[in-house]
Structures are given as structure tokens and as C-alpha cells.
Amino acid sequence: MGDIGNDVQRASSLDEVNIFFDRAADRLSLDDGMRALLKTPWRELSVSLPIRMDNGEMLILQGYRVQHNGARGPYKGGVRYHMEADMEEVRALASLMTWKTALANIPFGGAKGGVQCDPSSMSVSELNRVTRRYVQNIDHILGPNRDILAPDLGTNAQTMAWMMDAYGQIHGHTPACVTGKPVELGGSDGRESATGRGAVFITTEAVGDIGMVMRDAKVVVQGFGNVGSWFARIACEQGCVITAVSDANGGVFNSRGLDVQALSKHVAESGFVAGFPDAEDLTNEELLELECDVLVPAAIDRVINAENAGKVKARLVVEAANHPLTPEADEILANRGILVLPDILVNAGGVVVSYFEWTQNLYQHHWPEERVNTELRQIMSTAYKAVREQANRQQVSMREAALMVGINRVARVVEMRGFVP
Ligand code: GLU
């Protein structure tokens, strides 16, 4: 375990996600054939994306789409624009989407996409061109009944609008081919806040189960993007005290609680959380080790690992990001009695409201936000109860239980469909 910090020996995200998968598959006593089938992505596409940059130079970016499993419905998952988005990472995240949609019990399979780039260093028109190229190059595997794209790290509603437009240029107006669109273009009310809101629902349920209350609970949030900022805002409305938040650049801390509204305004104006008045600056590493009730990693993967898991001082860790804990960290926290709520449960709210958006598009209808939030709460609560029940019955962690529920649902459908003739 001492070698984990050493980059040369570091396991990939895919290896780690497969460790979690294998533990759950062991508990379910899946046979070797089913295990191999469920681990192996159904289809993988790697495309090159030649782009003319604003300065006239040509750049060739790499794009990916992995369709992991479509047994329960069309492939579904976000597209990330990030320097570390490579085939291995996208593959790992695609498999998490399969278990996430199954756990939420929405009629989708799992997929993920990525473009290896740094969106913060690109102009709006460069991003528009990359996005169109990406869609054109993977268009033949997309569609509202095949594979539906969505936002993820480094992409947003504007990216989805470009994707919908690029797909529509080939196939005609098809809003249901992409979710997370702007509301004016067929997006769903409540989609932007959905992942953060769903994560707060799950936190509220778990907090009650361990005899805590949301009011005055001290919460630390790593990441102030779409997920982290909405989590902070909604948790604050529930009476939580947000003592620290961060972005990729570093964080801010105030033991009496941060004014999240004012912080959002500060970020909108300056671009960063650092420098927020009435708070101390701190690093992302320091933030993860702060004393608190609830720690919410809502940024990137593997931030809590063998190096720092021993120093986490929270009662509850809420995985709002995808794969923020390594298997070693998961074990260390479990041994220290810290409850971990797993990503496929916590952050399922995004894809659940994507499902509502897809449904609204297919029916050419629009739901009011209250309906979206009410139905989101019902689905999240049902998923939470299924996981808790499985965890209690089998005496396993919430992660193992969540994966067991998801994997089992997919395995049963694979059998029923006669997938393997
Ligand atoms: N990217 C989000 C996730 O990781 C949302 C995916 C979707 O809405 O399809 O769950």
C-alpha cells in the first residue's frame, strides 16, 4: 500500500473500478462467464478530431465513446473534456454509468465519452468546432434509442446545445439525442441542480440513519463546479454549515460557515473561490483533512487515497464526484468507522433528471420544476432504501450493496434477453 503514491505503480481508474466490481460480483456469486460479459464494454470508439484553432494552427485531439452495457435500455452517459480523459478512464466511468442507471432503476444502459483537451484554454468557437467534430465522428452510434449524450466534467448546457445542433444537421431536429440542454432548447427544468440536489437527498437520509441532523452539520465540499456548488447551496438551505469549499485552484475556510450565495457571486466575478473575504485560504489537501461532519468530494477522481485516508476527520463521506476514493481509501475509512456513501448512489440525480428530460422530449412536453424535484426525490429515496436494505441484510458496505443491486439487475436482464445465444 505504501507504493500507491508512486505514479509508476499506480493502478488505473479501470483497475480500481474493477476491484469494486469484483467484490460485489463475489458476493453475488456471479459465474465467470457473466462476470466477463458484464465487465467488458460492448463497443468502444476512438476518433481523431482535427480542429483549426483560432490562430490558424491545426490541432488533432482524441475523442472517445465507450458503450459499456445496453441490456436495460439505450446507452446513457456524459462526455467529459479533460486532459486525463483517455480510453481507460472513459471505460471505467462507462461501467459506473451502467450500475448507476440500474441502481436508479431508470431504463438506460451505461456509456461515457471524452475528449482529451483543456477546455479552459480554448475559445468558445474552438470548443464549438471540437464538439461538432466529435458528434460527427461518432454520429453513427448515437440516437435517442441508441446512445444519449450528457454533460460531465468540462462540458455544460452550451456544449449540449452544440451537440444537439450537430446531430440535428445530419438527422433532423432530435432533442432527445442529448440531455442537459438549455431549457429553451428542450432541456428540463431542474437538470442543472439535479446532481447536487440528489446528493443532498441521499445525505439527508443517511444523516438521519446515523443519528445526526442536517441542521448545523459541518460540511466541507471539494469542488465548486456544477455538482459542488449546487450541493453547497441546497445543503445550506437545509441548515448545514458549509465550513469550506474549493476549486481546482484551492479553497476557503471559515469555521462559522461560509455565505454560499456571496461566495457564488465572488466566483462569478473573479473565477475562483480563493480570495473570498471573511475566510482563510487553504489547499485542496488541507481541505480534505478538515474536521467536519460531512465531507463531500465533488470534483475529480481518486482524491482520497492511501496517502490521506488516514487523515480524514469526517463522520460521513459523500461521493458526489465519480470514483473519488481508491479501494485502499475505501478500506481505510471503513476500518476507521467512517461511513462512505458511494458515487453511483449519491450522484445519480443527474442521470435521473436526464431521464426525465429524455421522456419530456419524446412526449414533446415540459414538466414544472416542482414535478422534477418531487419525482427525483422519490427515485433517490427508493434507491437509498434498496441499498440500505441490501447492506443490512448482507452485512456489507453501502458501496458493495449499491453495486450488488445494480449489477444484479443488469445480470438478470442479460439472462432474460438471451444475450448469449
Ligand atoms: N455525467 C453525469 C454522470 O456521471 C450525468 C450523465 C447523464 O446525465 O447521462 O452521472
Boltz pocket constraint, residues with backbone or C-beta under 6 A from the ligand:
constraints:
  - pocket:
      binder: B
      contacts: [[A, 76], [A, 77], [A, 78], [A, 79], [A, 148], [A, 149], [A, 150], [A, 151], [A, 152], [A, 153], [A, 179], [A, 322], [A, 347], [A, 348], [A, 350], [A, 351], [A, 352], [A, 354]]
      max_distance: 6.0
